[in-house]
Amino acid sequence: MAAPYSYLTHLECSKTGHRHDAFAPQNLSNEKHPLLACYDLAAAAETFTPAAIKDRPFDLWRYHEVLPIQEERHCLKLGEGGTPLHPAPTLGAELGILELLIKDEGMNPTGSFKDRGLCLAVSAAFQFDAPGIALPSAGNAGGAAAAYAARAGIECVVAVPRDCPEVNRIEASVYGAEVHSIDGLISDAGRMIAELAPGRGLFEVATLKEPYRIEGKKTMGYEVFEQLGRLPDVILYPTGGGTGLIGMWKAFDEMEQLGWIGPERPRMVSVQSEGCAPIPKAFEEGTEASEMWQDAHTVASGLRVPKALGDFLILAAVRESGGTAIAVSDEELMRDARRIGAAEGIFAAPEGGACLSALRRLRESGDVTEDDTVVLFNTGTGAKYVEAFLGPGAAAQHAEL
Ligand SMILES: *Cc1c(COP(=O)(O)O)cnc(C)c1O
């Protein structure tokens, strides 16, 4: 018998562990928590090895055995994943780090790592014959969702706060999406989508409200391991909803069960902006979950998430890894986004800049040493943040939630 394309077995509630059917479209668990996809990793381990996949195309579908799509014909492809892991020798010398690398997620098809998650979520909707998808977005998610929906030939409805960056509205509409501008916050956009989606039979793909986006994002963990030949000592990740951090943490667990790695893990550093820092606050206070952040504001639109649905998963991963959570100012993160460009030739998003600012602090405090191998995530291209780079005045207009 041929090996299955995917080894998916079931879905599990991230809080209670209750099993849910993986072969029907699912949103939250019965207990209203995020669902996580589970695989028969013991069976997969027999054929799914780094050596066996070595010659596959370098995109995220090379990990199809541990992705939730059942047949290749439902995999929507635009060249997602397989992003470069660049050495950053100039910044490394500046900070006193012998091995500093930048994972450049700005190279994804719509210019951010949202493509990884939405590629999987829209492929799942396509596989389950949904007539379309719907989501709220304050930044890059809407464009990514709209691109994959266009690829699938299904409908896409995006609701954005009226003050979201103009490019995010434009890209979604260019990809043929129905874009609603909402007077209010991202949470108001979320409510609008939750009301509209069921009536039109649309599959809702808001962050962590379905189990597929996290599966796409976890491939960053597999890729970093393959590109480096081992796991780094430290990963800096700009955190909004936290799908990438939770996803990579899940990937490391899977990789251990697959026999790719041992119990070693990188220290995970969750980076946010001082204008919206629920995760660093909860980390410092030692609480299991975060509190809703009031008056959230930052030019790094991807980090403007006042209360993440998976906050308890982010905090657990950061703590278990021996990592930390840090908030930096908008001024610092914009300066460091420019510094990444000038030093390494990578046009980083403000979110990527935030990781460099956080790394400076960790290097000064000695929490990161010269000998640590450090991977910094630049999660999007700076080219989508024209208003932020135009200056503080222009940026501030777009900074309020
Ligand atoms: C969405 C986004 C983030 C935050 O990602 P999460 O996985 O939701 O934490 C960071 N950077 C950019 C550029 C984003 O678009």
The ligand as an ORCA input file, in Angstrom:
! r2SCAN-3c Opt
* xyz 0 1
  C       0.465     38.751     11.772
  C       1.853     39.211     11.840
  C       2.646     38.992     12.976
  C       2.140     38.262     14.191
  O       1.963     36.903     13.890
  P       1.209     35.887     14.854
  O       1.535     34.556     14.353
  O      -0.226     36.245     14.796
  O       1.765     36.125     16.228
  C       3.963     39.416     12.941
  N       4.472     40.051     11.855
  C       3.740     40.279     10.746
  C       4.377     40.982      9.592
  C       2.411     39.860     10.689
  O       1.685     40.078      9.581
*
